[in-house]
Amino acid sequence: MTKNKNSVQGLIGLERFTRFGVKTDKAEIAFFSVEPTNISVLSAANIDVKIHHLMMLLSTIPDLEILALDSCECFDSNKNHLRKRLEKEQNEAVRKLLQADYDFLDEIQIEMSTARQFMFAVRFRREKDEQIFSTLNRVDKAISEHGFAARRMSKPEIKRMLALFFGTSISGEEIPDIEGETEFNLEKQEMTVNKVRKAGGTSHADGTITKRHDCSNESKRQGKKGCYILTCIGSQKGGNR
């Protein structure tokens, strides 16, 4: 059986961040964050104007995609599960606990997920950086001319959006580029590596630090050549996300 070496990043199709957005296995995607308009305070005529502007924008840039996402993690699936459990559960004590969990999630949903975030997305497949830059400037200008307040999303903003979408963050807190970056002390590791090198040790790719020692004189007297003992004398921590 062949061992599957695909990472989670590879399975969801994300390759890396670029100057303009995110590179996937099929295209490079740039995102524009759009400031929403509260249509509840607009007249019917003004709403029609907004719809007409959006139609004109999409006719000007046919490849423009529209995204509407939760600005915080959505708990609808959790609430649906608890609701089904409540319908089937007979034990009154368990029902009270399930109802308390449901009310708690409902309260969080009201506090955290009332807002939505809206975005425009543009895909690029084989274009060079100069072409992408020119196209994004044209798209940015067209969005502004049709009455929408939008701006290019930065790398931290895209990371936050992906974290919320894939459920790795509840409120979208900032995720470091390197796993364990906040706890990793580079200066301390450099001192450790220098100390090991002075002691004759070797640092390996897997993070281990070893030192080779000769075997006893007795083994040498018996004619055994190349007899060494490899001892692990330390390790290094850290990894890429």
DABELTA-V375372 format. One line per field, one symbol per residue. ss: DSSP state (H for helix, E for strand, - for the rest). phi: phi as a letter, one per 20 degrees, with the letter a starting at -180 (. if undefined). psi: psi as a letter, one per 40 degrees, with the letter a starting at -180 (. if undefined). Layout:
BEGIN
ss: ???
phi: ???
psi: ???
END
This chain:
BEGIN
ss: -------HHHH--EEEE----EEE---EEEEEEE----HHH--HHHHHHHHHHHHHHHHH----EEEEEE-----HHHHHHHHHHHHH---HHHHHHHHHHHHHHHHHHHHH---EEEEEEEEE----HHHHHHHHHHHHHHHHH----EEE--HHHHHHHHHHH------------EE------HHHHHHHHHHHHH---EE----EEEEEEE--HHHHH------EEEEEEEE---EE-
phi: .ffedfefgffenedaecfdrcedfcadcdcdedffdfffdeffffffffffffffffffcfefddcccfecfedffffffffffffefdfffffffffffffffffffffddfecddbdccdcdcfegffffffffffgfffffendebbfeeggfffffffffemebednffdffdfmffeedfffffffffffffenecedfenecccedffffffffenedmecdededrbddpaee
psi: hhhhehiddddeehdiiadebhhaedihhiihhhhihgedeiidddddddddddddddddgdehihhhiheihhfdddddddddddddhdhdddddddddddddddddddddfdiihiiiihihdeiidddddddddddddddddeehhiihhidddddddddddefeidefihhidhheddehgdddddddddddddeeihhideeihihhiiiidddddeehifhihhhheiiiiiii.
END
